[in-house]
Amino acid sequence: MSIVSGVFLVVGSALAMIGGIGTVRFPDFLSRMHAAAKAPTLGLLLVAIGAAIEIGTEIAITTLVLVVILQLLSSPVGAHALSRASRRQVVVQLDDVDQLTRDEQDGPAAD
């Protein structure tokens, strides 16, 4: 059991570290936000699985399941709120194709 849990712990920690490196190295805000939201969430899931296998008690597994559920619920909401706020404040450099702005300018039922 300790080899399996060790693999989960190492891979989960590596994913969290890769997310941190991506947060520093990516060029724009949305890429950094994506790296900060996606990789550490999967890393936490793998670390929690590894810890649950290693500890094995019912209360620890219940606690880890609750932590993972709360993380899986809060991470996408936080990432969405940050991306929406950055877009509204024009922090993000928009590409040539910005369908949301075009739709807002055209108004409803512009099709």
N, C-alpha and C positions, 0 to 999 in steps of 0.2 A: 504493500500500500504506500509506503513512503516514497518509492521511486515514481509512482504515478502522480502522487500529490506534489512531489518535487518538480516534475515536468510541468504540471499546471502552474505552479508558483513561478517558475523561471520564465515560462512563456508569457504569463500574465504580466510579470514585472517588465519583461522586454517590450511588450506592447505599450505599457504605460511610459516607458522611457522613450520609445520611438515617437509617441504622441508629443512628449515634451520637446524632443529634438525638432519635430515638425513645427511646433509652435514657434520656435526660435528661428528656424531656417526658411519657412515659407515666405513669399514676397508680399502678399496682400492680406488684408484683414479676414476675408472670408475663408481663405485657405488655412490661415492660422486657427480660426475658430473651428473649422472642420477637424483639424488635427487635434485640437484640445478637447473636442467633444466625443469623437468616435473611437479612437484608439484606446484612450484610458478607460472608457466604459467597457469595452471588450476585455481589456486587461484586468479590470476589477472583477468581472464575471469569472475569468479563469483563476484569479487568485482566490476568490471565494470558493470556487469548486475545489481547488487544491487544499485550502484550509479546512473545508468541510470533510474531505476525505481523511485528512491527517488527524483532526480532532475527533470527529466521529460521534460526539455527544448530541443528543436531541436538541438541547437548548442552543448550542453553538450553531447547529445547522439551521435552526429556525431564525436565529439572529442574522446569519449570513444571507439567508433567503430574503429576509426583510430589507437588508441593506442593498442587495442587488435589485430588488423590485423598486425601491425608492430611487436608486440611481438611474435605472432604466426609464422611470417616469420623469425625473427632473432634468436629465441631461438634454433630451431633445427640446423640451420646453425652453430651457435656458438658451440653447443655441439658436432657436427660432427667434426668441426675443432679442438677442444680440444682433442677429443678422437683419431683422426688421428695423431695429433702431438705427443701425449703421446705414442702412439704405435710405431711411427717411432723413437722416442728417447729412447725406451725401458724403460719408466717410469713404465709401467704397467707390473705386474707380469703375464706372460702368462701361461695358463694352458697347460696340456699335449697335447691337441688338438689345434693346431694353424694352421688352414687351409690356411690362407693368406700367412704365411711364407712358408708352404709346396708348395702352388701353385707358389709362386715366385721362389722357388728353382728348381721346376720341369720345369719351363718355359712354354711357350704357347703350347697348343695342346698335353699335357701330358696324356690325357685320352686314 
